[in-house]
Amino acid sequence: MSFRVRRCHLDDLEGLSNLTKQFDLLNLPSDRNRLLQKLEKSEASFRGDLDKEDSEYIFVLEELESQTIIGSSLIMAKHGSEKIPHSSFEVLKKNHFSDDLGIGFIHKVLKLKINTNGPTEIGGLLVDRSYRTRPEKLGKLISLSRFLYIAQAPNRFEDNILCEFTPPLTEQGRSEFWEAVGRRFTGLPYQEADLFSQTHKEFITSLFPEQEIYLCLLDTPARASIGRVGEQTKPAQHLLESVGFEYLKEVDPFDGGPHYGCHKNKIEVIKSAKQMRLKEFSNPVYKEPVMISSLSPDGTDFYCISAVADIRDDEIMIAPHQFKLIDSVLGESVLVAPFKYKKPKNKEISHESW
């Protein structure tokens, strides 16, 4: 089988709709009409027709023999503007000490933060369940390929890149954190509030408290979910940590999921990416696992594959049939980055005294 990542097209609606029905993501909904609107916005974004704050880029992973969409990811060019601010809870520490009692406490508190000049955000990561265990590491490819697009079109994105991870939820999709905090200030159920927040932010600043919220006042299930990553999301967390993402000491105001981020120039994929010329060597030795991407001059067509390659200085040879996968020919320049990154040391978020 052959696989490649490319930008999404309007005629991918059927395939992408089938994929999203396996999951429940707000930024890639399974509702066909809403998904079509997302695809139309993505088309306009790749053409450069939208302002940065309105641009969203959807990528798909396709299995070429059957022409099946088996994965997706997206980039929101700017998450947080005057029109639609980005909100989060900062996780802060407060020291309290009593001279009379001779004792003190370090409390963790949440402070609402509103950002009208927000970062670029990545999300929408999906891989068909039947393809997740394949040796090609398809989830890794559809996730990391986004950074090669950012490297090739840097002016379309902000300097800082954000990823919001989903925390553990109950089997019924209930957020213990939302029940303890958000619902008490808005009266809305979690799913309804999260969906409404995609297009409306005023209710957050109007109804959420400006004062700090002491975590010691929340019940145990709510405290235990803050800053944690759900089991199904941990592979994505570990992958992004391996290329430079770190916990920002901020959590989502709806479910308490952690926010991770990194300056785009510090992301290992972007740091290590190099322009190389496609070359044909005699007696090639394919041994370097890499990602290879091409971008049309107008920025509208993007392709990316993983391959083993023979690299000699600034020239690269891959299997001849793979040239077509990235819409390139011998002599053309492509962007190349490693496909292996060092596994990070355990950076588990401490929940002591929460």
N, C-alpha and C positions, 0 to 999 in steps of 0.2 A: 504493500500500500504506500501511496505518496500523500503527503500532507503539506499544506501551506497556509500561511496567514495572509489575508488581504483585507482591504477596506470593504465594508458592507455595501451592497447595492440594493435598490428598491426591489428587484426581483428575487432577493433573498428572503422576502417576507415570510413565505411559506415555510422554508427550512428553519429560519430563526424562531418562528412562532412554535414550531414543533419542539425545538430545543427548550425554549423558555417554559413550556408546560411542565417540564420536569422539576422546575424550581419555583422560587417565590422571591424575586428581586424587584425592588421598587424602581431602580434605574434601568431595568430591562424587563418590563411587564409582559405577562403572557396575554393580556388583553390585545386583540388584533388591531383595533383602531388606535390605541395608544402606542403600540409598537410601530405602526405605520408612521405615525407622527415623529417618532424617534428616528426612524430611517430617513425620512424627508429632511429632518434637521441635520442628520449626519451627512447626507449628500451635499447640502448647502454649505456645511462646515468645510468639507474637503475641497469644495470649489472656491472657498474663501469669501463666500457671500455674506457671512454673519460676523458681527462683532465678537471679540474674544469671550465676553461674558455670556454670550448666547450659544457658543459653539460646543458641540459634542461630536466625538469621533468614535464610530462603532467599527470594530474589527471582527472578522469571523475566521474560524479555523475550518478548512474544508478538507474532506477526504476526496481526492481527485478522481479516483476510479469510478465511484458511485455519485460524485458531485453532491455529497451530503454535507450539510453544515453540522459540525460536531462540537463546536466551541465558539465562545465569543468573549470579548472584553471591550472596554470603552475608556475614553479619556474625556472628562469635562474640563474644557480649557481654563475656565475661571469659576471657582465655586465660592461665591461671596462677592456681592456688588451692592451699590446703593439701592438698586431695584429689588434684588433678592439677597439679603445678607446671609452669611454663614454663621451658624451658632454652635457653641460647644460649652461644656463645663470645664473650666480649669480645675485641676486637682492640686490644692495648696495645703501647706502645713501651717498650723497656728499653735504657738506656744502659750500655755497658761500656767502660772505658778502662784501659789499662795504662800506668803511669808508666815502667816499665822499657823497654817497646817504643816508647813515645811514640805509640801508635795507639789508636783507639777504634772501636766499632761501635754502631750503633743497630739493635737487633733488634726485629722484630715477634713478639709472642707471643700465644697464645690462652689465655684464662682462663675456666674453666667458671663460668657464672652461673646460679643457680637463683632463680626469682621465684615466690613464693607469693601475690603480690598483683598479678597481671598486668594488662595493658592489654586493651582491646577489639581484636580482630583482624578484618581483612577478607580475604576469599579467595573461592575457588570461581568465579572469573571465567571464563566460557565464552561463546563466540559461534560459532554454526554457521558452518562455513567458507564456505558458499555465500553468506553475508550480510555478510561482513567488509568488502568494498570498496564497499558502498552509500554514497551521499552523505549519508544520515541520521546517519552516525557512530554506529552502534548499540552498538559496544563502549564508546564513551565514555558513552553514555546509561546502559547497565546498570551501569557502574562508578560513575559520579558520583551516580546516583540514590540510592545507599545513604546518602550524606551528608545528603540532604534528609530521609530517614527519621530519621537520628540527630538532626538539627536539630529535628524535630518531636516526638521522644520522648527527650530528652537524659538523663533519669534512668534509662533502661534500659541506659546504656552508661558505660564508664569515661572519664576525662578524656583519656587518651592512646590514640591509634589506631595499630595496628601492621599492617604488611604484610610478609610473608616472600616474597621473590622466588626463583624457581627458577634455579639456576646452569646453566652449560653441562653437559650430560651426554653420554656417548658414545651412539652410535647404538643400542647395546644397553640404554640406560638406566642405565649404570654411572656411579657417582659416584667420580671419582678421589680426592676428598677423603676420602670414607668408607673407601675401600680403604686409604688411608695412615694414617688415624687410628681411626675408629670400629670398623672390622672387627678391628683388632688388639687392641682392648680388650674387645670383646663376642663375637667369633667369628661374628657374624650377617651374612648378606648384606644389602646396602643396602635393597632393597625390603621385606624381611621386618622389619628393624629399624624402618624408618620407619612401617610399618603398625602394628606392635606398640606403638609410642610414642604412637599416638592415644589409647590407653586405659590404658597402663601407663608410668610414668615412673621407678619405683624402680631399674630396671637402669641408668639413666643415672648417677644419683648414686652407685650402688654400684660400677660398673665403670669409669666414666670417671675419669681422673686429676684429683686436686685441684690438682696442681702445674701450672705454666705449661708450655705446649708451644711450643717455639721453631720458628718456621716454616722457618728455614734448615735444619732437620733433615729436612724433608719433601722428597719427590722433586718434580721440576719440574712434572709435570702436576697434582699436588695443590695446589701453591702457586699455579699459574696460575688455578685455578678459584675460589679463595677470594675472596668478595666480588663476584664477577662475576655479571652477569645474562645468562641465556640469550637467544639471538637472538629466539625467539618471544615472550619476555616483555618485551622492551625497550619496545614501545609502551605497555604497562601501566605500566612504570617511568616513562617520560617524562610520561605523563598525570598520575600521582600527584605527580611533582615539580612539575608546573605548578600544582598546587593547594596546595603547601606541604610535601609530604613530603620528608624528608631521610634520608640514610644515618646510622644510629645507631652505627656502628663496632661492630656485633655481627653475627655470622653464625650460620647454622643449624648445630647440632652434628652433623647427619647428612650434609649435602651441601655445607656451606660457603657457601650462598646468603646474600646480604645481607639484613639487616633494615632496613626504612625505617619512619619514624614521624613523627607530628605531634600536637600538642595539638589536640583537636577544635575549639576555638574559634579556632584559627589556620588551619584548613582554609578555603581561599578560597570554596568552595561554601557553607559554613556562615556564614562572615563576611559574605558578600554577600547571603545569602538574606533576602527581605522578604515579609511578609504583604501581599497585595494583593486587592482585591475585583474579581471578574469583572464586567465592564461592557460595554455595547454602545454604541459610538460611531457617530456619523454620519460618513461618509467616512473609515473607518479606513485607516491606513497601517501595514502590517505590515512591520517592519524589524528588530526586536530579537530575535536568537536567544536563547531562554531555555529553561530547564527549569521545569516547573510540576508541583507535586505536591499531592495532597490526602490527608488522613488522617482516618478516622472518629473520632468522639469517644472510643471505647473502645480505639483504637489497633490494631484488628484488620485493617482494610482500608486499604491503601495503594496509590495509583496515581501514576504519573509519566510525563510525555511531554516531548518536545522540540518546540518550535514557534517560529514567528516571530510576534511580538506587537506591538501598539500599546500603549505604556505612557505613561500620563499621571498623574504624581504617584503616588498609591497605588492606581490603578485600572489594569486590564489588559484588553485585548480580544484574543481569539484567534478563529480561525475557528469559527463556531457548532457545526459537527459535532464539534469537539474537546472541547466541554464534557462530552459523554457519556463520552469516553475516561477522564476523571478523575472520573467519577461526581459531577459538580457542575452547578450551574445558576447563572444570572445572579444576582448579588447575594451569592453565597457567597465566603468568603475562601479563598485558596489560597496556597501558598508558592512564591515565584518566585526563581530564581537564574540568573545568566548561563550561557550554554552555551559561551562562548569564554573562554579563559584564556591569559595570556601564556606563550609557550614559554620554559622556563627556560634559563639559560646552561648550557653543558656542565659537568656536575659529575662527570665520570668519576672513579671511584675509582682512586687511584694504586696501582700494584703494584710500584713501584720497590723493589728490594732484598728482595722477598718470596721 
